[in-house]
Amino acid sequence: MPRPIHASISLAALSHNLDVVRRHLDQAARAAAGTAPSIWAVIKANAYGHGIETAVAGFSAAQGLAMLDLAEAVRCREAGWGGPILLLEGFFQPADLELIDRYHLSATVHTREQLDMLAHARPSRRVDIMLKLNTGMNRLGFSPDAYGSAHARALQLREQGCVGTIGKMTHFACADGAQGVAGQMQVFRHATRGLADGPVSVCNSAATLRYPEIAVAHGSQAHWVRPGICLYGASPFDDVAAASFGLRPVMSLRSQIIGVQDLPAGAEVGYGATFRAPRPMRVGVVACGYADGYPRHAGTGTPVMVGGVRTRLVGRVSMDMLMVDLDPVPAAGIGMPVSLWGHDGPSVDEVAQAAGTIGYELLCALAPRVPVRREP
C-alpha cells in the first residue's frame, strides 16, 4: 500500500477563481464606464505547484497565460493552448528567440541587452513585447529616465520588422499594503505620457483585487491584468482571507494518522523536545513532513483538521512525520483522515501564517514524492 498522503487539485476551483476575478473586473468597468481588461493567468513555477497542464485546462477561459520558463511555455502549446503567452522575464540569450518565434510567444523586455538581441534576430513573424518600466520596486525594468529612449528603440525595431506590438508594463511592490500603488502609478503615467498606444499591464493579484479601476480601459488602448496567487485560492493579503472574495482553495493536502501515543503529563514530543504535554494527552502521528513540502518551521499551534475536527500541530515537524493533538478528537485512531490544508481543512494561508511565511511558498514547495490527483 502506498504511503497515505496525497494532494488533490480541483479544476472546478481553478475555473471558479478565474470567473471571480473576471466578475470583479467587469464590475469595476461598469462603475467606471470603461472596458474590462483582459486576463493573463499567471502559471509560473509549475502553476504555483499545481501543474502546467492542469492550469491550461482550468484557465481555458483566460485571454492569455503568463510564466517565466520557456520549457513551460512550450508545454502549454503542446497541451493545446493557442492563445497569447507572455514570458514575464523575457529571454536570456539569442537562441531563446528561436523558440519564441517557433511557438509564437510574447516577451517582456526590461534591458538594453534584450533590445540588442532583438535587433540581431530574424524572426519569421514579429515578436510582441511588453516594455517594462521600473517604477520603484527596483527589480526588473528600465528606469523612468531611460524608458523613453528604450521605447523609441523598440519603435525602430518595429519598423525593421522584428517587433510587433509594444506594450507598457510595471510591477507593484506594495499593492497588498498601506503604501498602495498611487506613487508607482504616478511614475508610470509620467514616464509613459505621450508614447504611442499599446497594451498596458500593471496589476498583479493584489492590485487586481484592491485597485481594479486602474486596469479599466478607456479608449482604444488595451489593458491586461496578471493575477497569480488569487487564482489558486490563496490570498495576496496578510489581513484579508481569500474566502472573503469568494475564492476557493484549489490544492488540498491530505494524509492519515499512522500512529498514536498516550502521553503522561510532562512527556516531550519530537526532535528537540520543543513540546511538553501539560497534562495526560493523546498525540497522533501524521504521514507528512518537510520532505513532502510541509514547512519545518511550522510550530505548535499550527492548525490541522483530523476527522473533520480542528486541532493543532505539536512539537517539531520531522522529515516524514508531524504530530497533532488528538484531545479534541477522542475517537481518532490509526487511519483517521487528516487535512493539512485545503477545502476540507485550514486554508493554506492560515498554515503559512503560523509558519511565518506565505501561502505562495507552501503551494510551490509541494514535493515531487507527493502523489497528485486531478479532480474535475
C-alpha positions in Angstrom: 0.0 0.0 0.0 1.4 3.5 -0.8 2.1 6.0 1.9 -1.2 7.6 2.8 -0.5 11.2 1.6 -1.7 12.9 -1.5 -2.6 16.3 -2.9 -5.8 16.9 -4.9 -6.1 19.7 -7.4 -9.6 20.9 -8.3 -10.1 22.0 -11.9 -13.5 23.4 -10.9 -11.9 25.7 -8.3 -9.4 27.0 -10.9 -12.2 27.9 -13.3 -14.3 29.3 -10.5 -11.5 31.6 -9.2 -10.8 32.9 -12.7 -14.5 33.7 -13.0 -14.4 35.5 -9.7 -11.6 37.7 -10.9 -13.4 38.3 -14.2 -16.7 39.4 -12.5 -14.7 41.7 -10.2 -13.1 43.4 -13.2 -16.4 43.6 -15.0 -18.0 45.3 -12.0 -15.1 47.9 -11.9 -15.5 48.5 -15.6 -19.2 49.2 -15.3 -18.6 51.6 -12.4 -16.0 53.5 -14.5 -17.9 53.4 -17.8 -14.9 51.7 -19.4 -13.9 48.3 -20.7 -12.8 45.4 -18.5 -9.2 44.3 -19.0 -8.1 41.0 -20.4 -6.6 38.4 -18.1 -3.2 36.8 -18.3 -3.5 33.9 -15.9 -0.1 33.6 -14.3 1.1 30.0 -14.2 4.8 30.4 -13.4 6.6 27.9 -11.1 4.7 24.9 -12.5 1.5 26.9 -12.0 2.4 27.7 -8.3 2.9 23.9 -7.8 -0.4 22.9 -9.3 0.9 21.6 -12.7 1.1 23.3 -16.1 -1.2 21.0 -18.0 -3.8 21.3 -15.2 -3.6 25.1 -15.2 -4.0 25.1 -19.0 -7.3 23.1 -18.6 -8.5 25.1 -15.6 -7.8 28.5 -17.2 -9.2 27.8 -20.6 -11.4 30.9 -20.4 -8.5 33.2 -19.8 -7.4 35.5 -22.6 -3.7 34.7 -22.1 -1.2 32.8 -19.9 1.9 34.3 -18.3 5.0 32.5 -17.0 8.8 32.6 -16.8 10.1 29.4 -18.2 10.4 28.7 -21.9 10.0 25.0 -21.4 6.7 25.6 -19.6 5.5 27.8 -22.4 6.3 25.0 -24.9 4.3 22.6 -22.7 1.3 25.0 -22.8 1.4 24.9 -26.6 1.8 21.1 -26.6 -1.2 20.9 -24.3 -3.3 22.7 -26.9 -3.2 26.4 -25.7 -3.4 28.6 -28.7 -3.8 32.0 -27.1 -1.3 34.6 -26.1 1.6 33.5 -23.8 3.7 36.1 -22.1 7.2 35.4 -20.8 7.4 37.6 -17.7 11.3 37.7 -17.6 11.6 37.7 -21.4 14.6 35.9 -22.9 18.1 35.4 -21.7 20.1 34.6 -24.8 19.7 35.0 -28.6 18.8 31.3 -29.0 15.7 31.8 -26.9 14.3 34.0 -29.7 14.2 30.9 -32.0 11.7 29.2 -29.6 9.8 32.4 -29.1 9.4 32.7 -32.8 8.5 29.0 -33.3 5.9 28.9 -30.6 4.6 32.4 -31.1 5.3 33.8 -27.7 5.3 37.3 -26.4 8.2 38.6 -24.2 8.8 41.1 -21.5 11.7 43.3 -22.4 13.4 45.0 -19.4 17.1 45.5 -20.5 19.0 47.2 -23.3 20.7 43.9 -24.0 17.4 42.3 -24.8 16.7 45.1 -27.3 20.1 44.4 -28.8 19.3 40.7 -29.2 16.0 41.6 -30.9 17.9 43.8 -33.3 20.0 40.9 -34.5 17.2 38.4 -34.6 15.5 37.3 -37.9 12.1 36.0 -36.7 9.6 34.6 -39.2 7.0 36.9 -37.6 7.1 40.0 -35.4 7.6 39.4 -31.7 5.1 41.2 -29.5 6.8 42.7 -26.4 5.9 44.3 -23.1 8.4 47.0 -22.3 8.9 47.0 -18.6 9.3 50.2 -16.5 10.9 50.2 -13.1 8.5 52.4 -11.1 10.1 51.8 -7.7 10.2 48.1 -6.9 13.8 48.1 -8.3 13.7 44.6 -9.5 13.4 44.5 -13.3 12.7 47.3 -15.8 14.1 50.4 -17.4 14.5 53.4 -15.2 12.0 56.3 -15.8 14.8 58.3 -17.3 15.7 55.6 -19.7 12.2 54.4 -20.6 11.5 56.9 -23.4 14.7 56.0 -25.3 14.0 52.3 -24.8 10.6 52.8 -26.2 12.0 54.7 -29.2 14.4 51.9 -29.8 11.6 49.4 -29.8 9.7 51.5 -32.3 12.8 51.4 -34.6 12.8 47.6 -34.3 9.2 47.5 -35.2 10.0 49.5 -38.4 12.7 46.9 -39.1 10.1 44.1 -38.9 11.5 42.5 -35.7 8.9 43.7 -33.2 5.1 43.7 -33.3 3.0 45.4 -30.6 4.9 47.3 -27.9 3.2 47.3 -24.6 3.9 49.2 -21.4 4.3 47.3 -18.1 5.3 47.6 -14.5 5.0 45.7 -11.2 3.7 47.0 -7.9 5.7 46.5 -4.7 3.0 47.4 -2.1 -0.4 46.7 -3.7 -1.0 44.5 -0.7 -0.1 47.0 1.9 -0.9 50.5 3.3 1.5 52.3 0.9 -0.6 51.2 -2.1 0.0 51.9 -5.7 -0.5 55.7 -6.1 3.2 56.6 -6.1 4.2 54.0 -8.6 1.2 54.8 -10.8 2.3 58.4 -10.8 5.7 57.4 -12.0 4.2 55.1 -14.6 1.9 57.7 -16.1 4.6 60.4 -16.2 7.2 58.0 -17.9 4.7 56.7 -20.5 2.9 60.0 -21.3 3.0 60.8 -25.0 4.3 57.4 -26.0 2.5 55.5 -28.8 -0.6 53.5 -27.8 -0.1 49.8 -27.0 -1.3 47.3 -24.4 -0.9 48.3 -20.8 -0.4 45.9 -17.8 0.2 47.0 -14.3 -2.0 44.8 -11.9 -0.8 41.7 -10.1 -3.2 39.7 -7.8 -3.3 42.3 -5.0 -3.8 45.3 -7.4 -6.4 43.4 -9.4 -8.5 42.7 -6.3 -7.9 46.0 -4.5 -7.5 48.6 -7.3 -9.3 47.1 -10.3 -10.3 50.6 -11.5 -6.7 51.3 -12.6 -6.9 48.4 -15.1 -10.1 49.6 -16.7 -9.5 50.7 -20.3 -10.8 53.9 -21.7 -10.5 54.4 -25.5 -8.6 52.1 -27.8 -5.6 51.2 -25.5 -6.0 47.6 -24.3 -5.3 46.7 -20.7 -4.3 43.4 -19.2 -4.1 42.2 -15.6 -1.8 39.5 -14.3 -3.4 37.7 -11.4 -1.5 34.8 -9.9 -1.9 33.6 -6.3 -5.6 34.5 -6.1 -6.4 32.2 -9.0 -5.2 29.3 -6.8 -7.5 30.2 -3.9 -4.9 31.9 -1.7 -4.8 35.5 -0.6 -2.2 38.1 -1.6 -3.1 40.0 1.6 -2.0 39.3 5.2 -5.2 40.6 6.6 -7.9 39.5 4.2 -8.9 35.9 3.6 -9.2 34.5 0.1 -12.7 33.3 1.0 -13.9 36.9 1.6 -13.5 37.4 -2.2 -15.4 34.2 -2.9 -12.2 32.4 -3.9 -11.9 28.6 -3.4 -8.8 26.6 -2.5 -7.5 24.6 -5.4 -4.9 22.4 -3.7 -5.8 20.2 -0.8 -3.1 18.3 1.1 -4.3 15.2 2.9 -2.9 12.3 4.9 -3.8 10.0 7.7 -2.9 9.1 11.3 -0.3 6.3 11.2 0.4 6.1 14.9 -1.0 7.2 18.3 0.9 7.9 21.6 -0.7 8.2 25.0 1.4 10.7 26.9 1.7 11.3 30.7 1.9 14.9 31.8 5.4 16.3 31.2 6.2 13.9 28.3 8.1 15.5 25.5 7.3 15.3 21.8 9.6 15.3 18.7 13.1 16.4 17.9 14.5 19.0 20.3 11.7 18.2 22.8 10.1 21.6 21.9 6.7 20.5 23.2 5.9 19.1 26.7 2.5 17.7 27.5 0.8 20.0 30.0 -1.4 17.1 31.1 -2.1 13.5 30.1 -2.9 13.6 26.4 -3.1 11.6 23.1 -0.9 12.6 20.2 -1.4 11.4 16.6 1.4 10.8 14.2 0.6 12.0 10.6 2.4 10.8 7.5 3.5 14.2 6.3 6.8 16.1 6.9 9.1 18.7 5.4 10.2 16.3 2.7 6.6 16.4 1.5 6.7 20.2 1.3 5.1 20.9 4.7 7.1 23.7 6.4 9.5 22.6 9.0 9.2 25.9 10.8 5.5 25.4 11.5 5.3 25.2 15.2 3.0 24.0 18.0 -0.5 25.5 17.4 -0.4 25.4 13.6 -4.0 24.4 12.6 -4.8 20.9 11.3 -8.0 19.1 10.7 -8.4 15.5 12.0 -11.5 13.6 11.1 -13.2 17.0 10.3 -12.3 18.4 13.7 -9.9 21.4 14.1 -6.9 20.7 16.2 -3.2 21.7 16.3 0.2 20.5 15.5 2.5 19.9 18.5 6.3 19.7 18.5 8.7 20.0 15.6 7.9 18.8 12.1 10.1 15.9 11.0 11.2 14.9 7.5 8.4 12.4 7.1 6.0 12.9 10.0 4.4 15.5 12.2 2.4 15.2 15.4 -1.0 16.5 16.3 -3.1 16.9 19.4 -5.9 14.3 19.5 -7.6 15.5 22.7 -10.2 17.4 20.6 -10.8 14.2 18.6 -11.3 11.4 21.2 -12.4 8.9 18.6 -9.3 9.4 16.4 -7.1 6.4 15.7 -4.9 4.9 13.1 -6.3 5.5 9.6 -8.2 8.7 10.6 -8.1 11.2 7.7 -6.1 14.4 8.2 -6.4 17.6 6.2 -3.2 19.7 6.3 -4.7 22.5 4.1 -7.4 22.9 1.5 -11.1 23.0 1.1 -11.8 20.5 4.0 -9.1 21.9 6.3 -7.4 25.1 7.3 -6.6 27.4 4.5 -3.0 27.3 3.2 -2.7 31.0 4.3 -3.5 30.0 7.9 -0.9 27.3 7.9 1.6 29.7 6.2 0.9 32.5 8.7 1.5 30.1 11.6 4.8 29.1 10.0 5.9 32.7 9.5 5.7 32.5 5.7 3.2 33.0 2.9 0.8 30.6 1.1 2.7 31.0 -2.2 5.8 29.2 -0.7 3.8 26.3 0.6 2.0 25.7 -2.7 5.1 25.9 -4.7 7.0 23.7 -2.3 4.8 20.6 -2.7 7.4 17.8 -3.1 7.5 15.6 -6.2 7.1 12.5 -4.0 3.5 13.5 -3.0 1.0 11.9 -5.4 -1.2 14.5 -7.1 -4.8 13.7 -8.1 -6.6 16.0 -10.5 -10.2 16.4 -9.8 -13.0 17.7 -12.1 
